[in-house]
């Protein structure tokens, strides 16, 4: 969404993680996604770094409110919350605890976020910021594990989620793309 908001044209290469093409490893030995290849000297392999790069290379104001606080919350979310989210989503693989235990660990973070969003559209008021965009995919994944539970206990967070999901920005990037054949170029897009 940051690339779309920044109106940065890219060559989009949709891949299956189960069948990662060798071209991915050629530019990023980690083999993880997303990867933003700018040139041989500039390859960005982390989502947060891609978001920051897009913001800094545009007129986007998503860092208008306390950049350090935003980054701190994102880093906690990306490590601590994501740890429990992965176990909650795939509780059949992580049998050390029950699905309810994993849900309750996620709930601690969701309750905090829900409280922050009381009487606000976004985490910093009425202006969407990098924090909203960075947390959004994780909250969305968590909500979809048990939509009824999520809607019942986290009304502010649910309103925030629905607001972003119905936005033109989100809808512009959530298209189905053909799988990339590494013998061809990807799809040139700026997500408009």
C-alpha positions as CSV (number, residue, x, y, z in Angstrom):
1,X,0.0,0.0,0.0
2,X,2.9,2.3,0.6
3,X,4.2,2.0,-2.9
4,X,0.7,2.7,-4.2
5,X,0.2,5.7,-2.0
6,X,3.6,7.0,-3.1
7,X,2.6,6.4,-6.7
8,X,5.8,4.5,-7.4
9,X,5.7,2.4,-10.5
10,X,7.1,-1.1,-10.1
11,X,7.5,-4.4,-11.9
12,X,5.2,-6.7,-9.9
13,X,6.3,-10.3,-9.8
14,X,3.7,-12.6,-8.1
15,X,5.2,-15.9,-6.9
16,X,4.1,-18.9,-4.9
17,X,6.1,-19.3,-1.8
18,X,5.9,-23.1,-2.2
19,X,7.7,-22.7,-5.6
20,X,10.1,-19.8,-5.1
21,X,11.8,-19.1,-8.4
22,X,15.6,-19.1,-8.5
23,X,15.5,-15.4,-9.6
24,X,14.2,-14.5,-6.1
25,X,17.3,-16.0,-4.5
26,X,19.5,-14.3,-7.1
27,X,18.5,-10.9,-5.7
28,X,17.7,-12.0,-2.1
29,X,19.5,-15.0,-0.7
30,X,17.0,-15.0,2.2
31,X,14.3,-15.9,-0.3
32,X,11.6,-14.1,1.6
33,X,9.0,-11.7,0.3
34,X,8.5,-8.9,-0.2
35,X,11.7,-7.8,-1.8
36,X,12.1,-4.4,-3.6
37,X,14.9,-4.5,-6.1
38,X,15.8,-1.0,-7.1
39,X,19.2,-1.8,-8.6
40,X,22.2,-4.1,-7.9
41,X,23.3,-1.8,-5.0
42,X,19.8,-1.1,-3.6
43,X,17.7,-4.1,-2.6
44,X,15.3,-3.8,0.3
45,X,14.2,-7.1,1.9
46,X,12.0,-6.0,4.8
47,X,8.4,-4.8,4.7
48,X,9.0,-1.9,7.1
49,X,12.1,-0.8,5.2
50,X,10.1,-0.8,1.9
51,X,7.4,1.3,3.5
52,X,9.9,3.8,4.9
53,X,11.7,4.0,1.5
54,X,8.4,4.6,-0.3
55,X,7.4,7.3,2.2
56,X,10.8,9.0,2.0
57,X,10.7,8.9,-1.8
58,X,7.3,10.6,-2.1
59,X,5.1,13.4,-0.7
60,X,3.3,10.9,1.5
61,X,2.9,12.2,5.1
62,X,2.7,8.9,6.9
63,X,5.5,9.8,9.2
64,X,3.9,13.1,10.4
65,X,3.3,11.7,13.9
66,X,6.1,10.5,16.1
67,X,8.2,8.4,13.7
68,X,10.2,6.7,16.5
69,X,7.0,5.7,18.4
70,X,5.5,4.3,15.2
71,X,8.6,2.2,14.5
72,X,8.8,1.0,18.1
73,X,5.2,-0.3,18.0
74,X,5.7,-1.9,14.6
75,X,8.8,-3.7,15.8
76,X,7.0,-5.1,18.9
77,X,4.1,-6.1,16.7
78,X,6.4,-7.8,14.1
79,X,8.1,-9.8,16.7
80,X,5.9,-10.4,19.7
81,X,2.4,-10.2,18.3
82,X,3.4,-12.1,15.1
83,X,4.8,-14.9,17.2
84,X,1.4,-15.5,18.8
85,X,-0.5,-14.8,15.6
86,X,1.4,-17.5,13.7
87,X,0.6,-20.0,16.5
88,X,-3.0,-18.9,16.6
89,X,-3.5,-19.2,12.8
90,X,-1.7,-22.6,12.7
91,X,-2.5,-24.1,16.1
92,X,-2.7,-27.5,14.5
93,X,1.0,-27.2,13.9
94,X,1.9,-25.7,17.2
95,X,0.4,-28.1,19.7
96,X,2.4,-27.0,22.8
97,X,-0.6,-24.8,23.8
98,X,-4.3,-24.9,23.0
99,X,-5.9,-22.7,20.3
100,X,-7.6,-20.8,23.1
101,X,-4.2,-20.1,24.7
102,X,-2.9,-18.8,21.5
103,X,-6.0,-16.7,21.0
104,X,-5.7,-15.3,24.5
105,X,-2.0,-14.3,23.9
106,X,-3.1,-12.4,20.7
107,X,-6.0,-10.9,22.7
108,X,-3.5,-9.0,24.9
109,X,-2.2,-7.0,22.0
110,X,-5.6,-6.6,20.3
111,X,-7.0,-5.1,23.6
112,X,-4.2,-2.6,23.7
113,X,-4.8,-1.6,20.0
114,X,-8.5,-1.5,20.5
115,X,-8.1,0.9,23.5
116,X,-5.8,3.2,21.5
117,X,-8.4,3.4,18.7
118,X,-11.2,4.6,21.0
119,X,-12.8,7.6,19.3
120,X,-10.2,7.6,16.6
121,X,-10.2,6.6,12.9
122,X,-6.5,5.7,13.0
123,X,-3.8,5.1,15.6
124,X,-2.8,8.8,15.6
125,X,-6.2,10.4,15.1
126,X,-7.8,11.1,11.8
127,X,-4.7,10.8,9.7
128,X,-3.6,7.4,8.5
129,X,0.1,6.8,9.3
130,X,2.8,4.2,8.6
131,X,1.8,2.4,11.8
132,X,-1.7,1.8,10.5
133,X,-0.4,0.4,7.2
134,X,2.2,-1.8,8.9
135,X,-0.1,-3.3,11.5
136,X,-3.0,-3.8,9.1
137,X,-2.0,-7.1,7.5
138,X,-1.4,-8.8,10.8
139,X,-4.6,-7.6,12.4
140,X,-6.5,-8.6,9.3
141,X,-5.0,-12.1,9.4
142,X,-5.9,-12.4,13.1
143,X,-9.4,-11.2,12.6
144,X,-10.0,-13.8,9.9
145,X,-9.1,-16.7,12.2
146,X,-12.4,-16.1,14.1
147,X,-14.4,-13.2,12.7
148,X,-17.2,-13.5,15.3
149,X,-14.8,-13.4,18.2
150,X,-12.9,-10.5,16.8
151,X,-16.0,-8.4,16.0
152,X,-17.4,-9.1,19.5
153,X,-14.4,-8.1,21.6
154,X,-12.6,-5.5,19.5
155,X,-15.2,-3.1,18.0
156,X,-12.8,-0.1,17.6
157,X,-10.2,-2.3,16.0
158,X,-12.8,-3.9,13.8
159,X,-14.0,-0.4,12.6
160,X,-10.4,0.5,11.9
161,X,-9.9,-2.7,9.9
162,X,-13.1,-2.2,7.9
163,X,-12.2,1.4,7.2
164,X,-8.9,0.4,5.7
165,X,-10.3,-2.7,3.9
166,X,-12.9,-0.5,2.2
167,X,-10.4,2.2,1.2
168,X,-9.6,2.9,-2.4
169,X,-5.9,2.5,-1.5
170,X,-6.4,-1.0,-0.3
171,X,-8.8,-2.0,-3.1
172,X,-6.2,-0.7,-5.6
173,X,-3.6,-3.1,-4.5
174,X,-5.7,-6.2,-3.7
175,X,-6.0,-7.5,-7.2
176,X,-5.3,-11.0,-8.3
177,X,-2.1,-11.2,-10.4
178,X,-1.0,-14.0,-12.6
179,X,1.9,-16.0,-11.3
180,X,5.2,-14.7,-12.6
181,X,7.1,-16.8,-15.1
182,X,10.7,-15.9,-14.6
183,X,11.3,-16.2,-18.4
184,X,9.2,-13.0,-18.8
185,X,8.9,-9.6,-17.3
186,X,6.6,-8.9,-14.4
187,X,3.5,-6.7,-14.6
188,X,4.4,-3.0,-14.7
189,X,2.1,-1.2,-12.3
190,X,1.7,1.7,-9.9
191,X,-1.5,0.1,-8.5
192,X,-3.9,2.7,-9.9
